[in-house]
């Protein structure tokens, strides 16, 4: 069960603001949906850190219960309060020393708002859903288990639903129903992907009248691990929009088809100084409001660069800086993601949109589109010699936000002034693994709006929560 306590240390990306839906089908704003993704990040380390299979056959099962209390100001309401309950149950069967593995995890969630604070008329119940579920085969482990022979290459196959990442996760980091294949030979690893979005996932175009999300992915990624301190990578990824509109819109098409080509590297520049970098170009086609035949040509780009220094002391201190960028389109004056209210002039769309994940702050929590973000942070364990508090971690992150195109919109619809300065934010957090089965977390953030906001009122955000694994 130790794997579950580590998940609570993931930084929560949270914040809520209002956005309209032209068809009345979706009322939750973009940052609120980002928050839902951030909650799932608290458990993302669970899958990777489960105890390895060492016997011919093994069966494991368990579960976890999360509770989170949120109190925040989203710029529309001065105070919103809600509670989130998550129940996850999982099971795993493995045989041939891990060569074959079947894993499944279900999730049941309840989002309980105070009266009048919800975005629609009812509280939200999700599930019981299949959150993860796949079969995985490892050729090297199979050869060792059945023939006692070690091979200098490997083939891994995964069929089913699981979190998938390309590069550092800046472009793609999302659960997919997929066929995933990875071939390894010496220092080279090549990964192939055919997948589609989980139907219950939220689409980034809020103005589409769809019931279930249907986007298909095809990609190839190559990594080289032959250098001692560096692991470069390159990938190409195609995304095709197969969403079915429930109500056809008059004189309007919605498809957003995109292609991404990325390069980057992770590793260590000098001793204890780690880095990651990813650069990506996006092409494809999209539609503007009122278009049915002629498409826009997408020409967008983005990058992320991060440095992290690990101090060699008893407190396990870490300090990091990061710069995130995603291009914007000057014609997308209302929304960087939606078709309606999106690219309004000409037939070029330079707004970047993808399916990745980054911590962009607790309160503001913007989407990575038409934005520059600078982040500086640090974490440490203040009481390494105290038996009860030695697993208490404290940390902070500070953010500075700027538009790429000052007259264009960002994911917060309240940033309506023609100014590039969005503001800054300071976040603080505490993670405490009280026991091997129980962990607690606290998050506090304050966003100070910049000149892009007519309302200069600061937005505060508080999260309290715990995880019990069993």
C-alpha positions in Angstrom: 0.0 0.0 0.0 3.0 2.3 0.2 2.4 3.2 -3.5 -0.7 5.1 -2.6 0.9 7.4 -0.1 3.3 8.7 -2.7 0.5 9.8 -5.0 -0.6 12.5 -2.5 2.6 14.4 -3.1 1.6 15.4 -6.6 0.9 19.1 -6.9 -2.8 19.9 -7.4 -3.7 22.1 -10.3 -7.0 23.8 -9.3 -9.1 26.9 -10.0 -12.6 27.7 -11.2 -14.1 30.3 -13.5 -17.2 30.6 -15.6 -17.5 30.0 -19.3 -20.7 29.8 -21.4 -21.8 26.9 -23.7 -23.5 28.1 -26.8 -25.6 25.0 -26.9 -26.4 24.7 -23.2 -24.8 21.3 -23.0 -21.8 22.0 -20.7 -21.7 24.5 -17.8 -18.4 23.6 -16.0 -15.6 26.1 -16.9 -12.3 25.1 -18.3 -10.2 25.5 -15.1 -12.8 23.4 -13.2 -12.3 20.6 -15.7 -8.5 21.0 -15.3 -9.0 20.6 -11.6 -10.7 17.3 -12.1 -7.7 16.1 -14.1 -5.4 17.4 -11.3 -7.3 15.3 -8.7 -6.6 12.2 -10.8 -2.9 13.2 -10.8 -2.8 12.5 -7.0 -3.0 8.8 -7.8 -1.0 8.6 -11.1 2.0 7.1 -9.4 -0.1 4.2 -8.1 0.2 2.1 -11.3 4.0 2.5 -11.7 4.9 1.8 -8.1 2.8 -1.3 -7.4 5.0 -4.2 -6.0 6.6 -6.1 -8.9 5.5 -9.7 -9.6 8.1 -12.3 -8.6 6.1 -15.5 -8.7 4.7 -17.6 -11.5 1.2 -16.4 -10.6 0.1 -13.6 -8.3 -3.2 -11.9 -7.5 -3.3 -8.5 -5.7 -6.2 -6.2 -4.9 -7.0 -3.1 -2.9 -8.5 0.3 -2.9 -8.2 3.9 -1.8 -10.6 6.6 -0.6 -9.9 10.3 -1.1 -11.7 13.2 0.4 -11.0 16.8 -0.6 -12.6 20.0 0.7 -12.3 23.1 -1.6 -12.9 26.8 -0.7 -12.1 29.3 -3.4 -12.9 32.5 -5.3 -13.1 32.0 -9.1 -13.7 35.7 -10.1 -17.4 35.1 -10.7 -18.5 34.1 -7.2 -16.6 35.5 -4.2 -16.8 32.1 -2.5 -17.5 28.6 -3.7 -17.3 25.5 -1.5 -17.5 21.9 -2.5 -16.3 18.5 -1.4 -15.0 15.7 -3.6 -15.2 12.0 -2.6 -13.3 9.4 -4.6 -13.5 5.6 -4.1 -11.1 3.5 -6.2 -10.9 -0.3 -6.2 -8.2 -2.2 -8.1 -7.1 -5.7 -8.9 -4.1 -7.2 -10.7 -3.3 -10.7 -11.9 0.1 -11.6 -13.2 1.9 -14.8 -14.3 5.2 -15.9 -15.7 7.1 -13.5 -13.4 5.3 -10.5 -14.7 5.5 -11.4 -18.4 1.7 -11.2 -18.5 -0.3 -8.7 -16.5 -4.0 -7.8 -16.2 -4.8 -4.7 -14.3 -8.1 -2.9 -13.6 -9.1 0.0 -11.5 -12.6 1.5 -11.1 -13.5 4.9 -9.7 -16.7 6.3 -8.1 -16.8 10.0 -7.4 -19.2 12.5 -5.8 -18.7 16.3 -6.2 -20.9 17.9 -3.5 -21.3 21.7 -3.7 -22.8 24.0 -1.1 -26.2 25.1 -2.1 -26.0 27.8 -4.8 -22.3 27.2 -5.5 -22.6 24.5 -8.2 -22.2 25.3 -11.9 -25.4 23.4 -12.8 -28.6 22.4 -11.0 -27.3 19.2 -9.4 -24.2 17.8 -7.7 -22.2 15.5 -9.9 -21.9 11.7 -9.5 -19.4 10.0 -11.7 -19.1 6.2 -12.0 -18.6 3.5 -11.1 -16.3 3.9 -14.1 -13.4 1.9 -15.4 -10.5 4.3 -14.8 -7.7 1.9 -15.9 -7.9 -1.5 -17.4 -5.4 -3.3 -19.7 -3.5 -6.4 -20.5 0.3 -6.1 -20.8 2.9 -8.5 -22.2 6.7 -8.3 -21.8 8.7 -10.5 -24.1 12.0 -10.3 -22.1 10.3 -11.4 -18.9 8.5 -14.2 -20.8 11.7 -15.6 -22.2 13.4 -15.5 -18.8 10.4 -17.2 -17.1 9.8 -19.9 -19.6 13.2 -20.6 -21.1 15.6 -19.1 -18.5 17.2 -17.0 -21.3 18.1 -13.4 -21.3 17.7 -11.4 -24.5 19.3 -8.0 -25.4 16.1 -6.7 -27.0 12.5 -6.5 -25.9 9.0 -6.1 -27.1 6.2 -4.8 -24.8 2.5 -4.8 -25.8 -0.4 -3.1 -23.9 -4.0 -3.4 -24.9 -6.7 -1.4 -23.0 -7.2 1.8 -21.1 -4.3 3.6 -19.4 -2.5 6.9 -19.0 -0.4 7.6 -22.1 2.4 10.2 -22.4 4.7 11.3 -25.2 7.8 13.3 -24.5 7.6 15.0 -21.1 3.8 15.0 -21.3 3.5 18.6 -22.6 1.5 17.5 -25.8 0.0 14.2 -24.7 -0.6 13.1 -21.2 -4.1 11.6 -21.0 -5.9 8.3 -20.5 -6.6 6.5 -23.8 -8.2 3.3 -25.0 -5.2 2.1 -26.9 -2.9 -0.4 -28.6 0.5 0.5 -27.3 3.7 -1.2 -28.5 7.3 -0.6 -27.5 10.4 -2.2 -29.0 13.8 -1.9 -27.3 17.1 -2.7 -28.9 20.3 -1.8 -27.0 20.0 1.9 -26.3 17.0 2.6 -28.6 13.4 2.5 -27.6 10.6 3.1 -30.2 7.0 3.4 -29.1 3.9 3.1 -31.3 0.4 4.2 -30.3 -3.1 3.8 -31.8 -5.7 5.1 -29.4 -8.8 7.1 -28.8 -10.1 9.3 -26.0 -12.2 7.8 -23.2 -15.8 8.7 -24.1 -16.6 10.3 -20.8 -13.6 12.7 -21.0 -14.2 16.4 -21.5 -13.5 17.9 -24.9 -11.5 21.1 -25.1 -14.1 22.7 -27.5 -16.9 23.6 -25.1 -19.2 24.9 -27.8 -19.7 21.5 -29.5 -23.0 19.8 -28.8 -21.5 16.4 -28.2 -22.5 13.7 -25.7 -19.2 11.6 -25.7 -15.7 12.6 -26.8 -14.3 10.8 -29.8 -10.8 11.8 -30.8 -8.4 9.3 -32.4 -4.6 9.3 -32.0 -1.8 7.7 -34.0 1.8 8.3 -33.0 5.4 7.1 -32.9 8.1 8.1 -30.4 11.9 7.3 -30.3 14.2 7.6 -27.3 17.9 7.1 -27.0 19.4 6.0 -23.7 23.0 5.5 -24.6 24.3 8.7 -23.1 25.1 8.7 -19.4 23.4 12.0 -18.5 21.0 12.6 -21.3 18.0 10.9 -22.8 16.8 12.7 -26.0 13.5 11.9 -27.7 11.5 12.8 -30.8 7.9 12.0 -31.7 5.2 12.6 -34.3 1.5 12.5 -33.3 -1.7 12.7 -35.4 -5.0 13.6 -33.8 -8.3 13.3 -35.7 -11.6 14.7 -34.6 -14.4 12.1 -34.8 -16.9 13.8 -32.4 -20.5 13.4 -33.4 -22.6 16.5 -33.0 -26.0 15.6 -31.3 -27.7 18.7 -32.8 -26.3 19.8 -36.2 -25.4 23.5 -36.1 -26.7 25.7 -38.9 -23.8 26.8 -41.2 -21.1 25.5 -38.8 -18.5 22.8 -38.8 -16.4 22.0 -35.7 -13.7 19.5 -36.6 -10.2 20.2 -35.1 -7.6 17.9 -36.7 -4.0 18.4 -35.6 -0.5 17.0 -36.1 2.4 17.5 -33.6 6.1 17.0 -34.2 8.2 17.3 -31.0 11.8 17.0 -29.9 13.4 17.2 -26.4 15.5 15.7 -23.8 15.6 14.9 -20.1 18.7 14.3 -17.9 21.3 15.9 -15.8 23.5 18.9 -16.8 25.9 18.6 -13.9 25.7 16.6 -10.7 22.4 17.2 -8.9 21.1 19.6 -11.6 18.4 17.9 -13.6 16.7 19.3 -16.6 13.8 18.6 -19.1 13.1 20.4 -22.4 10.4 19.9 -25.0 9.8 21.8 -28.2 6.8 21.1 -30.4 5.3 22.4 -33.7 1.6 22.0 -34.5 -0.1 21.9 -37.8 -3.6 20.7 -39.0 -7.0 22.2 -39.7 -9.7 23.9 -37.8 -12.9 25.9 -38.4 -14.0 29.5 -37.7 -17.5 30.6 -36.7 -19.8 30.4 -39.7 -17.5 28.1 -41.7 -18.8 24.9 -43.3 -16.4 24.2 -46.2 -13.2 26.1 -46.1 -10.9 25.2 -43.2 -8.3 27.1 -41.3 -4.6 26.0 -41.5 -3.1 25.5 -38.0 0.4 26.8 -37.6 1.2 26.8 -33.9 4.1 26.0 -31.6 5.0 25.6 -27.9 7.8 24.6 -25.6 8.6 23.8 -22.0 12.0 24.1 -20.2 12.7 23.1 -16.6 15.7 23.0 -14.2 15.7 21.3 -10.8 18.5 21.2 -8.3 18.7 18.5 -5.6 20.5 19.7 -2.5 22.6 17.1 -0.7 21.2 17.7 2.8 19.1 15.9 5.4 16.0 17.9 4.4 16.0 16.6 0.8 15.6 20.2 -0.5 14.7 20.8 -4.1 14.5 24.0 -6.0 13.2 24.4 -9.6 12.5 26.9 -12.3 10.3 26.4 -15.4 9.2 28.3 -18.4 6.1 27.3 -20.3 5.0 28.8 -23.6 2.1 28.1 -26.0 1.3 30.3 -29.0 -1.9 32.2 -29.5 -3.9 33.5 -32.4 -4.7 37.3 -32.4 -8.1 36.5 -34.0 -9.2 34.2 -31.1 -10.4 37.2 -29.1 -12.8 35.3 -26.9 -11.6 31.7 -26.5 -8.3 30.0 -27.3 -10.0 26.6 -27.7 -13.6 26.9 -28.8 -14.8 27.0 -32.4 -17.6 29.5 -31.6 -15.9 32.6 -30.3 -12.6 31.3 -31.7 -10.5 32.1 -34.8 -12.6 34.9 -36.4 -10.7 36.2 -39.4 -8.7 34.7 -42.3 -7.8 31.1 -42.6 -4.8 30.8 -40.4 -5.0 29.5 -36.8 -1.8 30.0 -34.7 -3.4 29.1 -31.4 -1.8 26.0 -29.8 -4.0 23.3 -28.4 -3.0 19.9 -27.2 -3.7 17.1 -24.7 -0.9 17.4 -22.2 -0.6 18.4 -18.6 1.5 20.9 -16.5 1.1 22.5 -13.1 0.0 26.0 -14.0 -1.1 27.1 -10.5 -3.8 26.4 -7.9 -6.1 29.3 -8.3 -5.7 30.7 -11.9 -5.0 27.3 -13.5 -4.9 28.5 -17.1 -4.9 26.2 -20.1 -1.7 26.0 -22.1 -2.7 28.2 -25.0 -1.8 31.9 -25.9 0.3 32.1 -22.8 3.8 32.5 -21.2 4.2 31.1 -17.7 7.3 31.4 -15.5 7.4 29.3 -12.4 9.8 29.1 -9.5 9.4 26.6 -6.6 11.0 24.7 -3.8 10.2 21.8 -1.5 11.9 20.3 1.6 11.3 17.9 4.5 11.6 20.1 7.7 11.8 17.3 10.3 13.9 14.4 9.0 14.8 13.1 12.5 11.3 13.2 14.0 9.6 9.8 13.8 6.1 11.1 13.2 7.0 14.1 11.0 9.9 12.8 8.9 7.5 12.3 6.0 6.1 15.8 6.1 6.9 17.8 3.0 6.5 21.5 2.6 6.7 23.5 -0.6 5.9 26.6 -2.6 5.4 27.6 -6.3 5.3 31.2 -7.6 3.9 31.9 -11.1 4.0 34.9 -13.5 1.5 34.9 -16.4 1.6 36.8 -19.7 -0.4 36.5 -22.9 1.4 35.7 -26.1 -1.2 37.8 -28.1 -2.3 40.6 -25.9 -5.7 41.2 -27.7 -6.6 37.5 -27.8 -8.4 35.4 -25.2 -7.1 32.9 -22.7 -8.9 30.1 -20.9 -10.2 32.5 -18.3 -13.0 34.5 -20.0 -12.8 37.3 -17.5 -9.4 38.5 -19.0 -11.2 40.8 -21.4 -9.0 43.9 -21.4 -6.5 44.3 -24.3 -3.5 43.9 -22.1 -0.9 41.1 -22.1 -0.3 41.1 -18.4 -2.4 38.4 -16.7 -1.0 38.6 -13.2 0.9 36.5 -10.7 0.3 33.8 -8.1 1.8 32.3 -5.0 1.0 28.8 -3.9 2.0 26.8 -0.8 1.4 23.2 0.0 2.0 20.5 2.6 2.0 16.7 2.1 2.2 14.4 5.1 2.4 10.6 4.9 1.1 10.0 8.4 1.3 6.2 8.1 1.8 3.7 5.3 -2.0 3.8 4.6 -3.0 7.3 5.5 -1.8 10.6 4.0 -3.0 14.2 4.3 -2.5 17.3 2.1 -3.2 21.0 2.2 -2.9 23.6 -0.6 -3.3 27.3 -0.4 -3.0 29.7 -3.4 -3.6 33.4 -4.1 -3.9 34.8 -7.6 -3.3 38.6 -8.1 -5.0 39.6 -11.5 -3.1 41.8 -13.9 -4.2 44.5 -16.3 -5.9 42.0 -18.5 -8.7 41.7 -15.9 -11.2 44.5 -15.2 -11.8 43.0 -11.7 -8.6 43.3 -9.8 -9.8 41.4 -6.7 -7.4 38.8 -5.5 -8.6 35.2 -5.8 -7.9 32.8 -2.9 -7.9 29.1 -3.0 -7.8 26.5 -0.2 -7.8 22.7 -0.4 -7.7 20.2 2.5 -7.8 16.5 1.9 -6.7 13.0 2.9 -6.1 9.6 1.3 -6.8 6.3 3.0 -5.5 3.2 1.2 -6.7 -0.4 2.0 
